[in-house]
Every structure is written in C-alpha cells, then in structure tokens.
Amino acid sequence: MKSLWKVIVVDDELLVRQGIKHLLNWEREGYRIAGEASNGMEALDLVRELKPHLILTDIVMPVMGGEELVRIVKERYPEIEIIVLSSFSEFDYVRSTFQSGVADYILKPKLEADYLLSVLNRTTAKMAAFHTEGPEERSADRSLELAVEKLLTGYEAEIDPELVRAKLPSPRFLLFGAEMKKAEDTEAKKRFAAELEKKMDRLDIERTVHLRLKQVADGALYLLNFDPKYEGELLLALRRLAQDLVTERGRGIHFLIGQGFSDFYQLGEVYREHYTKLARYCFYLPDRLILEHNHLPNRPDPSPGFDLGELTELLKRKQFVKAFADFQADMSRRAKDYTADIFEFKSLLGNFIFNVTTTLGKMKFEIGPLEKTKYDFFRAIDEAAYASEAISVVDRFLAEAGTIVEGPQQQVNPNMANLLEYIHEHYAEPITLAEVARKFHFNASYLSSYFASHNGEGFNEYLNRIRLEKAKERLLTTDDAIADISEGVGYSDQSYFTKVFKKMTGVSPSRYRRQHAAEMRKL
C-alpha cells in the first residue's frame, strides 16, 4: 500500500485552487490534497485540524496573507514545509518568507504539472531524510472520497466500480446537508457540523450508509446510499433530525434534502443542477428551515420586468410616493419567486438606488446625504443574506429619500406598498374599494382620499390601469378570445371592458391587437 503526503492548498481564488487540485493525479504521485483555504486564517484552522506535511500558499490574500501565514506556521509547526506561489511583482514578499523558512517558491506563470511535481518531490525528499513522521497510508475510503470530490467539481472520476459497490452497495443515492453561510461565525459552524455528524452516525435505517463530503465550503454535505424500499423511512428520519437541530440552533441554518438518483456517476450533475439550487432558494425562503426537492412551495406567476424608465418619469413629475410604492410592491412580489436569480435581484435594488439618487440630483434636490450613504446601501445589499434583508436596505434608503423630496412629515408610507401589492395580486378578482378598506382596516371614504393623495390617482383608476396592462400583454402574446381576456383580468362584462380599454388607449381591444400584429410583421 503506497503512502501519501498530506497537502493543503491556500489561495483566495477558487479557480486557482481548483486548477491546482486537478493539475496532477495527486494520489498516483504519492500526495493527497487534504484541504483548501481562501486565506491564512482559514489555513491555520486546517493546519490545527489536519496536521499536513506540506502547504502550497499564495502570497497576497485577504484577512491574512501568505507572508504572515508562513511566519506563524514555522513558529508553531516547524516540521511543516511550505511552498510559496507568487508573481514576479511579489519578490519582496517571497524574500521575507524565505527568511521565515519556506522550502521553495513557484512563480505562477510556471505553475505546470511537471515543474510543480519536481518541487514537491524535492521538498519531500528532504523531509524523508530529516523527519521521522512520514506520509499517511492510502485507503479505499480515501480513494472513494477523491472520486466524489472530482465528480462534485465537474471532473471525471477514475475509480474501480467494484470499490464503489463495496462501499455503496444499494441502488439509490441522495444528497443531504446543511447550508450554513448565514450562521453566526466559523466556530458556530464547526460546532453545528460536529452535532450534525453525531446525529448522522446515529441514523439507524436498514441498508443505509452515508459518506461525509468534507470539502464543501460553508456547509455540511452527505451522500446517502440506501435501498428504495426504505426511502420513506429515511426521509422521515432526515426531516426529524433536521427539525431537532434547527429548533436548537434557530435562524441562519437551512437543511437541504436533494433529489434521489440511481447512478453514482450522476453525483456531480445532481449536485450542480439540483442541490445547489436548493441552497440558493434559502435567500428567498428565510423561514423555511428545511428545503426538500419534492416539497417546495408553489411559485407565484412571473413578475413583469420593472420599468426603470417609467420610474424616472414618475420622479420627474414629482410623483415620489407612487414611484417608491410601486417599486416596493414590485420587489415584494419578486421576493416570493424563490427561483429568481439572486444577482439580478440585488442588481435591480442597487440600480433603483442609483437611478433615484441621480434623478433627484438632476432635479436640483439636495442629495448630499444620499451621495454619502449610497455606497453603504450598495454594500449592505450585496452582503444581505436574505431577500427580506436586502429589501429593508431599500426601505432605509427610501426613508432618507422621502425626507429630501417631501420633508420628514411626508415620508413614504409602507402601507401604500401593501395596498398596491394586494391590488397586483388580486386584480383578476371582483375587488372593490370597500372590500380593500375592510382588508386593511380603513374607513372606505378615508381610503379613497388616502389612496388618491398618496398615489396620484384614484383607486378605480389604478385598478383599471393594472387590469388593462395585463389585458394588453395577453392581446399581444396569446390568441385568446377577447371575452376570455376580459374575464381573465377582472371584467365580467365584455362590453364594459371594451369601453374602458378604448377610453384609456384610444382603440378597441381587437384593433389594438391588429395594429400591433401588423407592426410586428414589419420588423
């Protein structure tokens, strides 16, 4: 049985770490990538836990750079050898690390398989001569772990199928884990992962085995192998386990129960295409502490794109309350679609803040306070763990903007956002001002004047406009009959629908459809 030297890779760029991990067939050459870190602080935690023989580290990294990492490791663990990765411009740093005792350095432009292997072999040859503690033994378990790691990162795995069947003998597989990005801190994550490990070891389902996948960042991930006839019992046990731990730990931890599959070599595809999606859904579902592939909530109808151009026009006409309330209502609807792209959602919030600030500046408002704080708002949106947190950042921005454009006594009232959202969700129903007043505990007469003064138009005008926007969309994108469209957007009387449509657009619904169809044919 061949012995292996344990190696830790430290670099703040994930692609660099992945490239190094797959640059060599490490185990064939006598080495094992035992762990990876994105900065020196994380690396020190791994050193304490894994006791590696070698560290490959970058120089310039956030939190703790390679220069300080080298100094601390050589002080505390002088037996560990360190190889520095650097660029030409970092020579002074490299010279400093040699004073602390690094074994060698590699210029990143020369980071090729043969050269890296020669440096590794030269370093371990010295270690074998001067150190009594040699490399660890390779095991069948480690070979399986390496194959799993390669599959998860999108590479093909070379492993004896008999070994897979020996370790994972049942025909079904499932990914199960905990998403811990929103947990309090690193120590909290470690404690939680240790508790989860204990409970997984006590999981007693017949013909079920599990494999901990330790290389997943900010979470704990397990591959379960089980007999299909025990699937119901297994899922019930996982839900119970997750509920117990979540109850103990509270907000910030989400459990994920992935899609079952039958082929071990599908692991990478299932992980990337299904399991990681569940992890992203947590952003929109902060209160759903267990997300299961087959038990997700119903998605709302797709939200139409928010028109920043229309926002600008409303601001120019000084309809600030309407502009802000419309945006709040739209964001509230979007936040209910847990499949929406998180980057796009945050970008829209940031673009809103930028556009409002810029437009108010052009309108000669005193935007000094907004200019000072807008980058703080951008940063807070980027760092938001959940959609609700990102939206609350915009609410704070609107409170400041409202003070600037209307004075502190007339800031944006969040009740209006709730009213508009309700209308957008129920426009197709026969809703009335009186019904909405009861819903939101208003006097109907007061709601009528409140709505008009805060929104720039009356309740019925706003409701008709929303209904007709939906009708125009269906006229242009479907072949539905006018009667069906009329009923579908909340008008039981087609003739009344036609009358309202013509009043607001200048043409009948059928003529509107023909005109735009003709325009489309010209394009």
SVG drawing of the C-alpha trace seen along z (x, -y; Angstrom):
<svg xmlns="http://www.w3.org/2000/svg" viewBox="-71 -73 89 78">
<polyline fill="none" stroke="black" stroke-width="0.4" points="0.0,0.0 1.5,-3.3 2.0,-6.1 0.7,-9.7 2.0,-13.1 -0.8,-15.4 -1.0,-18.8 -3.1,-22.0 -3.7,-24.5 -4.2,-28.1 -5.3,-30.8 -8.1,-33.3 -9.2,-32.5 -11.4,-29.4 -10.4,-28.8 -6.7,-28.7 -7.4,-26.2 -9.4,-24.0 -6.7,-24.2 -4.0,-23.1 -6.2,-20.3 -6.7,-18.9 -3.2,-19.7 -1.8,-16.4 -3.1,-12.9 -2.0,-13.6 -2.5,-10.1 -0.7,-8.4 2.3,-10.6 2.2,-10.0 0.3,-13.1 -3.2,-13.9 -5.0,-17.2 -6.2,-17.2 -7.9,-20.6 -8.1,-24.0 -8.4,-27.6 -9.0,-31.0 -6.8,-32.9 -4.2,-32.4 -6.7,-32.5 -8.7,-29.6 -5.4,-27.8 -4.3,-27.9 -7.6,-26.3 -7.0,-23.5 -3.4,-23.1 -4.6,-22.5 -7.2,-20.0 -5.4,-18.1 -1.7,-18.3 -0.5,-18.4 3.1,-17.7 3.1,-20.5 1.4,-23.8 1.1,-25.4 0.2,-29.1 -0.4,-32.3 1.2,-35.5 -1.4,-38.3 -4.8,-37.3 -7.5,-39.0 -7.8,-38.6 -4.3,-37.0 -1.7,-36.9 0.9,-34.3 3.8,-36.2 2.1,-36.1 0.9,-32.6 4.4,-31.3 5.7,-33.1 3.1,-31.7 3.2,-28.1 7.0,-28.0 6.9,-29.2 4.2,-26.8 4.8,-23.8 8.4,-23.9 8.1,-20.4 5.6,-21.5 7.2,-22.5 5.8,-25.5 6.0,-26.2 5.0,-29.7 3.2,-30.6 3.9,-34.1 4.0,-36.5 7.1,-38.5 5.9,-41.6 5.8,-39.9 9.6,-39.2 10.0,-41.2 7.3,-39.2 8.9,-35.9 12.3,-37.1 10.6,-37.7 9.1,-34.2 12.5,-32.6 13.8,-34.4 10.9,-32.6 12.0,-29.2 9.9,-28.3 11.1,-25.3 10.7,-26.7 8.7,-29.0 7.0,-28.7 6.2,-31.6 2.5,-31.3 3.3,-31.6 5.5,-28.5 2.8,-26.5 2.8,-23.5 2.3,-19.9 5.9,-18.7 7.5,-21.6 5.2,-21.5 5.8,-17.8 9.6,-18.3 9.4,-20.9 7.1,-18.7 9.4,-15.7 12.5,-17.8 10.8,-19.1 9.5,-15.7 12.9,-14.0 14.4,-16.4 11.5,-15.7 12.0,-12.0 15.7,-12.4 15.3,-14.7 11.8,-13.8 10.7,-10.6 7.0,-11.2 6.3,-10.0 3.3,-10.2 0.0,-8.6 -1.3,-5.4 -3.7,-5.4 -7.1,-3.8 -10.0,-2.6 -12.1,-5.1 -9.8,-7.9 -10.0,-6.7 -13.8,-6.9 -13.6,-10.4 -11.3,-11.6 -13.6,-10.3 -16.6,-12.0 -14.6,-15.3 -13.8,-15.1 -17.4,-14.4 -18.7,-17.4 -16.2,-19.8 -17.1,-18.6 -14.3,-16.2 -14.4,-12.6 -13.6,-10.1 -11.3,-7.2 -12.3,-4.6 -12.8,-0.8 -16.6,-0.2 -16.1,2.8 -14.8,0.4 -17.9,-1.8 -20.2,1.2 -18.3,2.4 -18.7,-0.9 -22.0,-2.0 -23.9,1.3 -27.5,0.1 -29.1,-1.2 -30.3,-4.7 -28.4,-7.8 -29.4,-11.1 -27.6,-14.3 -28.5,-15.7 -26.8,-18.6 -26.9,-21.9 -26.4,-25.3 -24.5,-27.4 -23.5,-30.6 -25.8,-32.6 -24.6,-31.1 -23.0,-33.3 -19.3,-32.6 -16.7,-30.0 -16.8,-28.5 -20.6,-28.2 -20.4,-26.4 -17.9,-24.0 -20.0,-23.2 -23.1,-22.7 -21.3,-20.4 -20.0,-18.3 -23.5,-18.0 -24.8,-17.0 -22.1,-14.4 -23.0,-12.8 -26.7,-12.6 -25.8,-11.2 -23.7,-8.5 -26.8,-7.5 -29.0,-7.3 -30.2,-3.8 -32.0,-2.9 -31.6,0.6 -29.2,0.9 -28.4,-2.8 -24.8,-4.2 -23.6,-7.8 -20.4,-9.5 -19.4,-12.9 -18.2,-15.2 -15.8,-17.5 -14.6,-19.8 -17.9,-21.7 -17.5,-25.3 -20.0,-26.9 -22.0,-23.8 -22.1,-20.1 -22.9,-17.7 -23.6,-14.0 -24.0,-11.4 -26.5,-8.8 -26.8,-5.3 -30.0,-3.4 -32.4,-0.7 -35.5,-2.3 -37.9,-0.3 -36.6,-2.2 -36.8,-5.7 -39.9,-6.8 -38.4,-5.9 -35.1,-7.6 -36.8,-10.8 -38.8,-10.9 -35.7,-10.4 -33.8,-13.2 -36.7,-15.6 -36.9,-14.7 -33.1,-15.1 -33.1,-18.5 -36.1,-19.8 -34.4,-18.9 -31.1,-20.6 -32.8,-23.7 -35.0,-24.1 -31.9,-24.1 -29.9,-26.5 -32.6,-28.8 -32.3,-31.2 -29.3,-31.0 -29.2,-27.3 -31.1,-25.6 -31.3,-21.8 -31.5,-20.6 -32.9,-17.2 -31.9,-16.7 -33.3,-14.7 -32.8,-11.0 -30.7,-9.3 -29.6,-5.9 -26.1,-6.2 -23.1,-7.1 -21.5,-8.8 -24.5,-11.2 -23.4,-12.8 -21.7,-15.8 -24.7,-16.7 -27.2,-16.2 -25.1,-18.3 -24.7,-21.2 -28.1,-21.2 -30.3,-20.4 -28.7,-20.5 -27.0,-23.9 -30.4,-25.3 -31.9,-24.4 -29.1,-26.2 -29.8,-29.4 -33.6,-29.2 -32.7,-29.9 -32.1,-33.5 -35.8,-34.0 -37.1,-31.5 -35.5,-32.5 -38.3,-31.0 -38.3,-27.7 -35.7,-25.8 -35.9,-22.5 -35.9,-22.7 -36.8,-19.4 -36.7,-18.8 -40.2,-17.3 -41.8,-19.6 -41.2,-23.2 -43.8,-25.9 -45.9,-27.0 -44.2,-29.7 -46.1,-32.9 -46.8,-34.0 -43.7,-35.5 -43.3,-39.2 -43.1,-41.5 -39.8,-43.4 -39.7,-46.7 -39.5,-49.7 -36.8,-52.0 -37.7,-54.4 -41.2,-54.8 -39.7,-55.2 -37.7,-58.2 -40.7,-59.7 -42.7,-59.5 -39.9,-61.1 -39.6,-63.9 -43.4,-64.5 -42.7,-64.6 -45.0,-61.6 -42.5,-60.3 -44.8,-58.3 -46.3,-56.4 -42.8,-55.8 -41.4,-54.5 -44.5,-52.5 -44.7,-50.9 -41.1,-49.7 -41.7,-48.4 -44.7,-46.4 -42.8,-45.0 -39.9,-43.9 -42.2,-42.3 -43.7,-40.2 -40.3,-39.3 -39.1,-38.2 -41.8,-35.4 -40.2,-33.8 -37.5,-31.7 -36.1,-30.6 -35.2,-34.2 -31.6,-34.9 -30.1,-36.4 -27.5,-38.6 -30.2,-40.1 -32.5,-40.8 -29.7,-42.6 -28.6,-44.4 -32.1,-45.8 -32.2,-47.1 -28.8,-48.8 -29.9,-50.2 -33.0,-51.6 -31.0,-53.5 -28.6,-54.7 -31.3,-55.9 -33.3,-57.7 -30.2,-59.4 -29.1,-60.5 -32.5,-61.7 -33.1,-63.7 -29.7,-65.3 -30.6,-66.4 -33.9,-67.8 -31.7,-70.1 -32.7,-68.4 -30.1,-68.5 -28.8,-64.9 -25.6,-65.3 -26.8,-62.9 -27.8,-60.3 -24.4,-60.6 -22.6,-60.0 -24.5,-56.9 -25.4,-55.3 -22.3,-53.1 -23.1,-51.9 -26.5,-50.9 -24.9,-49.1 -22.6,-47.2 -25.4,-46.3 -27.5,-44.9 -24.5,-42.9 -24.0,-41.4 -27.6,-40.7 -28.2,-37.0 -31.9,-37.1 -34.1,-39.0 -36.0,-40.5 -32.8,-42.0 -31.9,-43.4 -35.4,-45.0 -35.1,-46.5 -31.9,-48.3 -34.0,-49.9 -36.7,-50.8 -34.0,-52.7 -32.8,-54.4 -36.4,-55.5 -36.8,-56.9 -33.9,-59.2 -35.1,-60.0 -38.5,-60.8 -37.1,-63.3 -35.3,-65.0 -38.2,-65.3 -41.2,-65.8 -39.9,-66.7 -39.9,-64.5 -43.6,-64.7 -44.4,-63.2 -42.0,-60.2 -43.1,-57.2 -45.8,-55.2 -45.2,-51.5 -49.0,-50.9 -49.2,-52.1 -46.8,-49.4 -49.0,-46.8 -52.2,-48.2 -50.6,-48.2 -49.2,-44.7 -52.7,-43.5 -54.2,-45.0 -51.5,-43.4 -52.2,-40.0 -56.0,-40.2 -56.7,-42.4 -58.4,-39.5 -61.0,-39.2 -64.0,-41.4 -62.3,-43.5 -63.8,-46.8 -62.7,-49.8 -65.0,-48.8 -63.5,-45.3 -59.9,-46.6 -60.8,-49.0 -62.1,-46.2 -59.0,-44.1 -56.6,-46.9 -58.9,-48.2 -59.6,-51.6 -62.8,-53.6 -63.8,-53.3 -64.2,-57.1 -60.9,-57.7 -59.2,-55.1 -60.5,-56.7 -58.9,-60.1 -55.8,-58.4 -55.2,-56.4 -55.6,-59.4 -53.4,-61.7 -50.6,-59.2 -50.7,-57.6 -51.5,-60.4 -54.7,-58.7 -57.8,-57.1 -58.4,-53.5 -60.5,-52.6 -58.2,-54.4 -55.2,-52.5 -57.1,-49.1 -58.3,-49.7 -54.7,-50.6 -53.3,-47.4 -56.1,-45.3 -55.6,-46.9 -51.8,-46.4 -52.4,-42.7 -55.0,-42.7 -52.6,-44.3 -50.0,-41.7 -52.4,-38.9 -53.7,-40.5 -50.1,-40.6 -48.8,-37.3 -51.8,-34.9 -54.6,-34.1 -57.2,-34.1 -60.6,-35.4 -61.4,-39.0 -64.2,-37.6 -61.7,-35.3 -59.2,-38.1 -61.9,-40.4 -62.9,-37.8 -59.3,-36.8 -58.3,-40.4 -61.4,-41.0 -64.1,-42.3 -67.2,-40.1 -68.9,-42.4 -67.0,-42.3 -68.8,-45.5 -67.7,-47.4 -64.1,-46.1 -64.1,-47.3 -65.4,-50.7 -62.7,-51.1 -60.0,-49.8 -60.9,-52.3 -61.2,-55.2 -57.6,-54.6 -55.9,-53.5 -57.9,-55.2 -58.7,-52.0 -60.8,-48.8 -59.1,-45.6 -59.4,-43.9 -58.0,-47.0 -55.1,-47.2 -54.3,-43.5 -54.4,-44.0 -52.3,-47.2 -49.5,-45.7 -49.6,-42.4 -49.1,-44.5 -46.2,-46.3 -44.6,-43.1 -44.8,-41.8 -42.9,-44.8 -40.0,-44.1"/>
</svg>
